[in-house]
Amino acid sequence: MSFYEIYCKYKGFNFKNFFKNVTKTDVLRVLNKERIHEGDFLTLLSPFAQGFIEEMAQKSHKVTIKNFGKTILLYTPVYLSNYCVNKCSYCGFNIENKIKRKKLTLKEIEDEAKAISSTGLRHILILTGESRKETPVSYIIDAIKVVKKYFDSISIEIYPLTKDEYKKVIEAGVDGLTIYQEVYNEEIYDRVHILGPKKDYKFRLDAPERACKAKIRNVNIGSLLGLDDWKKEAFFTGLHAKYLQDKYPDVEISVSLPRIRPHVGMFNDIYPVGDRALVQILLAMRIFLPRVGITLSTRENKKLRDNLIPLGVTKMSAGVSTEVGGHTSKGNTESQFEISDTRSISEIKEAILSKGYQPIFKNWMEF
């Protein structure tokens, strides 16, 4: 069994009719339950549940404290390359965009690693565009060997790999995978992925499970909010996370909630996702999956990020650049997308402390 079978179960589901029939009694019943099922989760994503954000927030806060304490893990991404063979409507690295392309040398990768580690961060996320020619697995492994001298935890956000390839990068030092399905709606997925290997919906959908089978320590999934109705996409993201969490209990599963940001070759066919909707997704996700990690990136502005700290977030990016080599040579390439929270790592640390939470730079559990 794969997650695709669960997706197909709900592919033709009448979401509109379900939401139309949600009542106040339904929402209160769900909020009073100790554990909720997938139908309850969908109830909390309904338009009617927007009137119960405060009640959802209180429950989400309690559930998060119980399972994670008052801690926020900090990390930052490092972009190794922006070469890409895909033509994706929503991405600045789109092969047809006329941007300056660059791939870091191992020396430049080490310079980036030194610069980032000097801030105190010990968790890093390696990113590339999707090009097996320019950034083959062998290149990724060489990069991992360089950065693992400076970091306790290395995650990758690259093109989907086979199970054997995931085993190779894990052996080299990777312990985490971030991979977004981008959009679970199969028809929209086909439409926005115009050209390239990323057009293979099922190969990407099964990538998190291949990594779990390869014995990776943590997997982070998500959809790019704005490519379809956010209520449906949040629902499928939650179902996917639950599927992985139930099937691979030894793997830490987390979700990200990224919204589309401006980028080169801007994509305009966007389903609106307001701040209130983002909050509702976060709260519903936490209540549905009490033990899942929730990541909030610098795509969101500093005020919103700070206010969401007590409501279910467990991991935040800090000191971010989405340019290739952006930590040591800013301005040399275009960014993948515009970030919103441009604060330094020390400023974000202070913001977390001001909320009564502890910023975590190092995962001591590894020792």
C-alpha positions as CSV (number, residue, x, y, z in Angstrom):
1,M,0.0,0.0,0.0
2,S,1.2,3.5,-0.8
3,F,-0.2,6.9,0.1
4,Y,-1.5,7.2,-3.4
5,E,-4.3,4.7,-2.5
6,I,-5.4,7.0,0.3
7,Y,-5.3,10.0,-2.0
8,C,-7.5,8.2,-4.5
9,K,-10.0,7.4,-1.7
10,Y,-10.6,11.1,-1.3
11,K,-9.8,12.3,-4.8
12,G,-13.5,12.5,-5.8
13,F,-14.8,13.5,-2.3
14,N,-17.4,16.2,-2.2
15,F,-15.6,18.7,0.0
16,K,-18.0,21.5,-0.8
17,N,-21.0,19.4,0.4
18,F,-19.1,18.3,3.6
19,F,-18.3,21.9,4.5
20,K,-21.8,23.0,3.9
21,N,-23.1,20.6,6.5
22,V,-20.7,21.4,9.3
23,T,-22.4,22.9,12.4
24,K,-21.4,24.5,15.7
25,T,-22.1,21.2,17.4
26,D,-19.7,19.4,15.1
27,V,-16.9,21.8,15.8
28,L,-17.4,21.7,19.6
29,R,-17.6,17.9,19.6
30,V,-14.3,17.7,17.8
31,L,-12.6,20.2,20.1
32,N,-13.8,18.2,23.2
33,K,-12.4,14.9,21.9
34,E,-9.0,13.6,23.2
35,R,-8.0,12.3,19.7
36,I,-9.6,13.1,16.4
37,H,-9.9,11.2,13.1
38,E,-9.6,12.4,9.6
39,G,-13.2,13.5,9.3
40,D,-12.8,15.6,12.5
41,F,-9.7,17.1,11.0
42,L,-11.6,18.2,7.9
43,T,-14.3,19.7,10.2
44,L,-11.6,21.9,11.8
45,L,-10.5,23.0,8.3
46,S,-14.1,24.0,7.4
47,P,-15.2,27.6,6.9
48,F,-17.5,27.3,9.9
49,A,-14.6,26.4,12.1
50,Q,-13.0,29.8,11.4
51,G,-15.3,31.2,14.1
52,F,-13.6,29.0,16.7
53,I,-10.0,30.0,16.1
54,E,-9.5,31.1,19.8
55,E,-10.8,27.7,21.1
56,M,-8.6,25.9,18.6
57,A,-5.6,28.0,19.6
58,Q,-6.0,27.2,23.3
59,K,-6.2,23.4,22.6
60,S,-3.3,23.6,20.1
61,H,-1.1,25.4,22.6
62,K,-1.8,22.8,25.3
63,V,-1.2,19.9,23.0
64,T,2.1,21.4,21.8
65,I,3.4,22.0,25.3
66,K,2.6,18.5,26.3
67,N,4.4,16.9,23.4
68,F,7.3,19.4,22.6
69,G,7.7,21.7,25.6
70,K,8.5,25.4,25.0
71,T,11.2,24.9,22.5
72,I,11.8,26.1,18.9
73,L,14.5,24.4,16.8
74,L,16.4,26.8,14.5
75,Y,18.0,25.9,11.2
76,T,18.9,27.7,7.9
77,P,19.0,26.6,4.3
78,V,22.1,26.7,2.1
79,Y,21.6,26.7,-1.7
80,L,24.3,24.8,-3.5
81,S,22.9,25.3,-7.1
82,N,20.0,26.8,-9.0
83,Y,20.4,24.7,-12.2
84,C,17.1,23.0,-12.9
85,V,15.7,20.9,-15.8
86,N,12.0,21.4,-14.8
87,K,9.5,23.9,-16.1
88,C,7.4,24.6,-13.1
89,S,5.0,27.5,-13.3
90,Y,5.4,28.7,-9.7
91,C,9.2,28.5,-9.3
92,G,12.0,31.1,-9.9
93,F,14.4,28.3,-10.9
94,N,12.2,27.3,-13.8
95,I,14.4,26.2,-16.7
96,E,12.9,28.9,-19.0
97,N,13.6,31.8,-16.6
98,K,16.5,33.9,-17.7
99,I,18.5,34.0,-14.5
100,K,22.2,33.6,-13.7
101,R,22.9,29.9,-13.0
102,K,25.5,28.9,-10.5
103,K,26.8,25.7,-8.7
104,L,29.0,26.1,-5.7
105,T,32.5,24.4,-5.6
106,L,33.4,22.4,-2.6
107,K,35.5,25.3,-1.4
108,E,32.6,27.6,-1.7
109,I,30.4,25.1,0.1
110,E,32.9,25.0,3.0
111,D,32.9,28.8,3.1
112,E,29.1,28.8,3.4
113,A,29.3,26.2,6.1
114,K,31.9,28.1,8.1
115,A,29.8,31.3,7.9
116,I,26.6,29.7,9.0
117,S,28.2,27.6,11.8
118,S,29.8,30.8,13.2
119,T,26.3,32.0,14.1
120,G,25.8,29.0,16.4
121,L,23.4,27.1,14.2
122,R,24.0,23.4,14.1
123,H,21.1,22.3,11.8
124,I,21.3,23.0,8.1
125,L,19.2,22.2,5.1
126,I,21.0,21.6,1.7
127,L,19.0,22.7,-1.3
128,T,19.6,22.5,-5.1
129,G,17.5,22.9,-8.2
130,E,16.5,19.7,-9.8
131,S,19.3,18.7,-12.2
132,R,20.9,15.3,-12.0
133,K,23.4,16.5,-14.6
134,E,24.7,19.6,-12.7
135,T,24.1,18.2,-9.2
136,P,24.3,14.4,-9.3
137,V,24.1,12.4,-6.1
138,S,27.9,12.1,-6.1
139,Y,28.1,15.9,-5.8
140,I,25.5,16.0,-3.0
141,I,27.5,13.3,-1.1
142,D,30.7,15.4,-1.5
143,A,28.9,18.4,-0.2
144,I,27.5,16.5,2.8
145,K,31.0,15.3,3.7
146,V,32.2,19.0,3.7
147,V,29.3,20.4,5.8
148,K,29.1,17.6,8.3
149,K,32.3,18.9,9.9
150,Y,30.3,21.9,11.0
151,F,26.8,20.7,11.7
152,D,25.1,18.1,13.9
153,S,22.1,17.7,11.6
154,I,22.0,17.8,7.8
155,S,18.8,17.7,5.9
156,I,18.4,17.7,2.1
157,E,15.8,19.4,-0.1
158,I,16.7,18.2,-3.6
159,Y,15.1,16.1,-6.4
160,P,13.4,12.8,-5.4
161,L,15.8,9.9,-5.0
162,T,15.5,6.1,-5.2
163,K,15.6,4.1,-2.0
164,D,19.2,3.1,-2.7
165,E,20.2,6.7,-3.3
166,Y,18.6,7.8,-0.1
167,K,20.6,5.0,1.7
168,K,23.8,6.5,0.1
169,V,23.2,10.1,1.3
170,I,22.2,8.8,4.8
171,E,25.4,6.9,5.0
172,A,27.3,10.1,4.0
173,G,25.7,12.0,7.0
174,V,22.2,13.1,6.1
175,D,19.5,12.5,8.7
176,G,16.6,14.6,7.4
177,L,14.6,15.0,4.2
178,T,12.4,17.9,3.2
179,I,10.3,17.3,0.1
180,Y,7.0,19.0,-0.9
181,Q,4.5,17.4,-3.1
182,E,3.8,21.1,-4.1
183,V,0.1,20.3,-4.8
184,Y,-1.8,17.1,-4.1
185,N,-4.5,17.8,-6.6
186,E,-3.3,15.5,-9.4
187,E,-4.8,17.5,-12.3
188,I,-3.4,20.8,-11.1
189,Y,0.0,19.1,-10.5
190,D,0.1,18.0,-14.1
191,R,-0.8,21.5,-15.3
192,V,1.8,23.5,-13.2
193,H,4.6,21.0,-13.9
194,I,4.9,21.6,-17.6
195,L,8.1,19.9,-18.4
196,G,10.8,17.8,-16.7
197,P,11.1,14.7,-14.5
198,K,9.1,16.5,-11.7
199,K,6.0,15.9,-13.8
200,D,6.0,12.3,-12.5
201,Y,3.4,12.8,-9.7
202,K,3.7,9.3,-8.1
203,F,7.5,9.2,-8.0
204,R,7.5,12.4,-6.1
205,L,4.5,11.4,-3.9
206,D,6.3,8.2,-2.8
207,A,9.7,9.9,-2.1
208,P,9.1,10.5,1.6
209,E,8.2,6.8,2.0
210,R,11.3,5.7,0.1
211,A,13.4,7.7,2.6
212,C,11.6,6.2,5.5
213,K,12.4,2.7,4.2
214,A,16.0,3.8,3.8
215,K,16.0,4.5,7.6
216,I,16.3,8.3,7.6
217,R,15.7,9.9,11.0
218,N,13.2,12.7,10.0
219,V,11.0,13.6,7.1
220,N,9.4,16.9,6.5
221,I,6.5,17.2,3.9
222,G,4.1,19.8,2.8
223,S,2.2,21.5,-0.1
224,L,2.8,24.9,-1.6
225,L,-0.2,26.7,-0.3
226,G,-1.9,28.7,-3.1
227,L,-1.8,26.1,-5.9
228,D,-5.3,24.8,-5.0
229,D,-8.0,25.3,-2.3
230,W,-6.0,25.4,0.9
231,K,-8.5,23.4,2.8
232,K,-8.1,20.4,0.5
233,E,-4.3,20.7,0.3
234,A,-4.0,21.0,4.1
235,F,-6.3,17.9,4.5
236,F,-4.1,15.8,2.1
237,T,-0.9,17.0,3.8
238,G,-2.3,15.9,7.1
239,L,-3.4,12.5,5.8
240,H,0.1,12.0,4.2
241,A,1.8,12.9,7.5
242,K,-0.5,10.5,9.4
243,Y,0.2,7.7,6.9
244,L,3.9,8.1,7.3
245,Q,3.8,8.5,11.1
246,D,1.6,5.4,11.6
247,K,3.6,3.2,9.2
248,Y,7.1,4.4,10.3
249,P,6.9,5.2,14.0
250,D,10.7,5.3,14.3
251,V,10.9,8.3,11.9
252,E,10.1,11.8,13.1
253,I,7.5,13.3,10.7
254,S,7.0,17.0,10.3
255,V,5.0,19.3,8.0
256,S,5.8,22.8,6.6
257,L,3.1,25.4,5.7
258,P,4.7,27.4,2.9
259,R,2.7,30.0,1.0
260,I,3.6,31.1,-2.5
261,R,6.0,34.1,-2.5
262,P,7.0,36.5,-5.3
263,H,9.8,35.2,-7.6
264,V,11.3,35.6,-11.0
265,G,8.6,34.8,-13.7
266,M,5.8,35.3,-11.2
267,F,2.9,32.8,-11.3
268,N,-0.5,34.4,-11.0
269,D,-3.0,31.5,-10.9
270,I,-3.1,31.5,-7.2
271,Y,-5.8,30.4,-4.7
272,P,-5.7,33.0,-1.9
273,V,-4.4,31.9,1.5
274,G,-4.8,34.7,4.1
275,D,-3.2,34.9,7.5
276,R,-6.3,33.6,9.2
277,A,-6.4,30.6,6.9
278,L,-2.7,29.8,7.7
279,V,-3.4,30.0,11.4
280,Q,-6.4,27.7,11.0
281,I,-4.3,25.1,9.1
282,L,-1.6,25.2,11.8
283,L,-4.1,24.7,14.6
284,A,-6.1,22.0,12.9
285,M,-2.9,20.2,12.0
286,R,-1.6,20.3,15.6
287,I,-4.9,19.0,17.0
288,F,-5.1,16.2,14.4
289,L,-1.4,15.2,14.8
290,P,-0.2,16.0,18.3
291,R,3.3,14.6,17.7
292,V,4.0,16.0,14.3
293,G,6.6,18.7,14.0
294,I,5.4,22.0,12.4
295,T,7.9,24.2,10.5
296,L,7.4,27.9,9.7
297,S,9.8,29.5,7.3
298,T,10.9,33.1,6.6
299,R,8.3,33.2,3.8
300,E,6.1,34.6,6.6
301,N,6.6,38.1,8.1
302,K,8.2,38.5,11.5
303,K,5.0,39.6,13.3
304,L,3.1,36.6,12.2
305,R,5.9,34.2,12.9
306,D,6.4,35.6,16.4
307,N,2.7,35.4,17.2
308,L,2.5,31.8,16.0
309,I,5.3,30.5,18.2
310,P,3.0,29.5,21.1
311,L,0.3,28.0,18.8
312,G,2.0,24.9,17.5
313,V,5.2,25.7,15.7
314,T,8.3,23.6,16.6
315,K,10.8,24.6,14.0
316,M,11.7,27.9,12.3
317,S,14.3,28.9,9.7
318,A,16.5,31.9,10.6
319,G,19.2,34.0,8.8
320,V,17.9,32.8,5.5
321,S,19.1,33.5,1.9
322,T,17.5,31.8,-1.0
323,E,20.4,32.7,-3.3
324,V,23.1,30.2,-4.3
325,G,26.0,30.9,-1.9
326,G,23.9,33.7,-0.4
327,H,25.5,33.5,3.1
328,T,28.9,34.6,1.8
329,S,28.3,36.3,-1.6
330,K,24.9,38.0,-1.6
331,G,23.7,39.5,-4.9
332,N,25.5,37.1,-7.3
333,T,22.4,35.1,-8.3
334,E,18.6,35.6,-8.2
335,S,16.8,34.1,-5.2
336,Q,14.4,31.2,-5.6
337,F,11.7,33.4,-4.0
338,E,11.5,36.6,-1.8
339,I,11.7,36.0,1.9
340,S,9.6,38.1,4.3
341,D,11.3,37.8,7.6
342,T,14.8,39.2,7.1
343,R,15.9,39.3,10.7
344,S,19.3,38.0,11.8
345,I,19.6,34.8,13.7
346,S,20.3,36.7,16.9
347,E,17.1,38.8,16.4
348,I,15.0,35.7,15.9
349,K,16.6,34.1,19.0
350,E,15.6,37.2,21.1
351,A,12.1,37.1,19.7
352,I,11.7,33.4,20.7
353,L,13.0,34.1,24.2
354,S,10.6,37.1,24.6
355,K,7.8,34.7,24.1
356,G,9.0,32.5,26.9
357,Y,10.4,29.8,24.6
358,Q,13.8,28.3,24.2
359,P,15.6,28.6,20.9
360,I,17.4,25.3,20.2
361,F,20.6,25.5,18.2
362,K,21.9,22.0,18.8
363,N,20.0,18.7,19.0
364,W,21.5,17.3,22.2
365,M,19.5,14.1,21.8
366,E,22.1,13.0,19.2
367,F,24.6,12.6,22.0
